[in-house]
Amino acid sequence: MGIRYLLRRVAAALLTIGLIVILNFVLFRAMPGSPERILLGRMPGVTAQVLEATRERWGLDEPLFPDQFVAYLGSTIQGDLGFSYAARGRPVTEVLGQRIGPTLLLFGLGELIAIILGLALGAYSAWRRGGIVDYAGNGLSLILYSTPYFLLGMGLLLVFATGLGWFPTFGMTTAGATYDGPLEYLADLGSHLALPLVTVALGLVGQYAILMRSSVIETLTEDYVTTARAMGLREDRVLRHHALPNALLPTVTLVAINLGYVVAGAITVEVVFNWPGLGTLTVEALSARDYPVLQGVFLLLTVAVVFANLIADLVYGYLDPRVRV
Amino acid sequence: MPVRAGQPAVVRPKRGTIAFFRKLVARRDGLVGVAILSVFTVLAIAPALFVGPLETAITATGPRLAPPSLEYPLGTDELGRSILNLTVHATRISMVIGLLATLVTVLIGAVLGITSGYVGGRFDAITMRIADFFLVIPTFVLAIILTAIIRDVLGTGSREVLGIRLSLIVIVFVIGITSWSATARIIRSQTLSLRELAFVDRSRVVGGSSRHIMRSHILPNVTNLIVANSVLVFAGAILTETTLAFVGLGDPFQPSWGQILDAARTVGAPGLGAWWYFVPAGTCIVLVVFAFTLLGGALDDVLNPKLRTRR
């Protein structure tokens, strides 16, 4: 792969992350009053001297630019994202670290299932265009696409947890449970994971199917597909070896580009099921106006999405030489 | 429409709104979309006509969290308010916020898209970089932070603008700021191809200013695109408002559908089996977004037949 293509992609990714860091700095300073007032202002008995001393200790009496900005940049690069207001001054990175595992588990698996099912459904619908699967699948995809993720979750919760009692209603494990072995723990985790996972997968599958369907339909009109057919190849061979590989590339890129939009909306699923991940953390931090944690979540999600995009770009560049030019 | 050589390859809307409308509802997706949206528009214009004034914690008379009955066809919430009353009134809030947010989004997107495409150069490069930035980042989390900060700066009071509480106006602008980039990109690419056409050149040669060309030659030719795009933006705006309200950024004094869902979750309605609390509002959201998506596809086909195969 061309080294220039690689460098350009990496530079673009770094630029996006840099812009987020700057945005976070500006937003933090745009808050009403000033940061030290938010932290100390609500405590009784804070005198002007204490306030002044705090300002000096935190470097808030220095000019915003370049002094404060450079200090902020330095600590961010070292992984210091400040302290949570709500969690009694624990470092933001520690708070985030605790919540990242459950979110990765839920969305990693959910995305995987949705991508596999969505691409398969989309490809089949396009291949048998106008058939019953296409018709029903397209309608279902559109309805799922129109449904907010959390609403889907509330419906599933109502039917399968409250109504039928098949699954627990909230949390990641049964509170206060003791396990005889790892298998028992996994079973408990699995029964808690099932509904949120189905919600995430169902919520995403519709749009992936729509993307894949239109991509395959477009590919099927290409000259090389006509050529393959003219050569007398069987229809399923044309689809599998000629149309699908070419239709897959743009779809995967679109999936990566949509990731930021999707993930941020989908974190609300966690709230419905009280899943202890970044989504519930966001809502908790929002109601407590815990800005450092909110900005930490924002930075973390952005970095994750930018890296996913970078990887998709590089894979695409490797597989399809045309984009490297 | 046949395109002759020398004629700008641009499809103008049919003169005559009736002919256009006929064409739209002749398609099944167009008809279903228009029908659903008409019902909700009527509800949004005069909710009090159907269910009386919005019930509040003070005027509520019903039993608490009761299932549907003859007196309360959709049951009641934890304060004894009729869910039917709340849901119908929420139609107006959700639709008005969606509409205003769409106007802001499309205005920013169209102005930046046309200017960027026509002027080009450094302005174009910087604008498109910012647009890419907004396309990639998780804008929803940014919207949460922006809404919270702007509300803290403005102060939460009971001030109203045009009968809408300030807290909801903030949401309108936050949606606009975080979702203009897709519109700007689409309109820019159309502007780029228009810029090369003969009639634009001619106007430039006879001394038309950039401002004049953009307003009188480019804008009329991207209007179709703007209309088709607005419908999809509308769907997105309603979803975003719903989600923002669901994470606690709605306004209990002017409840939208999302606000009702948030209240239902806070009370624990799904866990209590109180389906009547959130199923009506949820159905409304899905129907409206579904209708806008259908209509968007139909409009795209009717207004921009040439763009259909391009992506």
Chai-1 contact restraints between the chains, C-beta under 6 A:
chainA,res_idxA,chainB,res_idxB,connection_type,confidence,min_distance_angstrom,max_distance_angstrom,comment,restraint_id
A,T16,B,F133,contact,1.0,0.0,6.0,A-B,restraint_1
A,L19,B,F133,contact,1.0,0.0,6.0,A-B,restraint_2
A,M31,B,I149,contact,1.0,0.0,6.0,A-B,restraint_3
A,P32,B,D152,contact,1.0,0.0,6.0,A-B,restraint_4
A,P32,B,V153,contact,1.0,0.0,6.0,A-B,restraint_5
A,L142,B,T293,contact,1.0,0.0,6.0,A-B,restraint_6
A,S146,B,V286,contact,1.0,0.0,6.0,A-B,restraint_7
A,S146,B,V289,contact,1.0,0.0,6.0,A-B,restraint_8
A,S146,B,F290,contact,1.0,0.0,6.0,A-B,restraint_9
A,T147,B,V286,contact,1.0,0.0,6.0,A-B,restraint_10
A,P148,B,L239,contact,1.0,0.0,6.0,A-B,restraint_11
A,P148,B,T242,contact,1.0,0.0,6.0,A-B,restraint_12
A,P148,B,T243,contact,1.0,0.0,6.0,A-B,restraint_13
A,F150,B,F246,contact,1.0,0.0,6.0,A-B,restraint_14
A,L151,B,G282,contact,1.0,0.0,6.0,A-B,restraint_15
A,M154,B,P270,contact,1.0,0.0,6.0,A-B,restraint_16
A,M154,B,F278,contact,1.0,0.0,6.0,A-B,restraint_17
A,L157,B,P270,contact,1.0,0.0,6.0,A-B,restraint_18
A,L158,B,P270,contact,1.0,0.0,6.0,A-B,restraint_19
A,L158,B,W275,contact,1.0,0.0,6.0,A-B,restraint_20
A,T162,B,G271,contact,1.0,0.0,6.0,A-B,restraint_21
A,T162,B,G273,contact,1.0,0.0,6.0,A-B,restraint_22
A,T169,B,G271,contact,1.0,0.0,6.0,A-B,restraint_23
A,G260,B,V136,contact,1.0,0.0,6.0,A-B,restraint_24
A,G260,B,I137,contact,1.0,0.0,6.0,A-B,restraint_25
A,G260,B,P138,contact,1.0,0.0,6.0,A-B,restraint_26
A,A264,B,P138,contact,1.0,0.0,6.0,A-B,restraint_27
A,A264,B,F140,contact,1.0,0.0,6.0,A-B,restraint_28
A,A264,B,V141,contact,1.0,0.0,6.0,A-B,restraint_29
A,G265,B,F140,contact,1.0,0.0,6.0,A-B,restraint_30
A,G265,B,T243,contact,1.0,0.0,6.0,A-B,restraint_31
A,T268,B,T243,contact,1.0,0.0,6.0,A-B,restraint_32
A,T268,B,F246,contact,1.0,0.0,6.0,A-B,restraint_33
A,V283,B,V247,contact,1.0,0.0,6.0,A-B,restraint_34
A,L286,B,I144,contact,1.0,0.0,6.0,A-B,restraint_35
A,S287,B,G248,contact,1.0,0.0,6.0,A-B,restraint_36
A,L294,B,I145,contact,1.0,0.0,6.0,A-B,restraint_37
A,F298,B,V141,contact,1.0,0.0,6.0,A-B,restraint_38
A,L301,B,P138,contact,1.0,0.0,6.0,A-B,restraint_39
A,L301,B,V141,contact,1.0,0.0,6.0,A-B,restraint_40
A,T302,B,I137,contact,1.0,0.0,6.0,A-B,restraint_41
A,N309,B,V136,contact,1.0,0.0,6.0,A-B,restraint_42
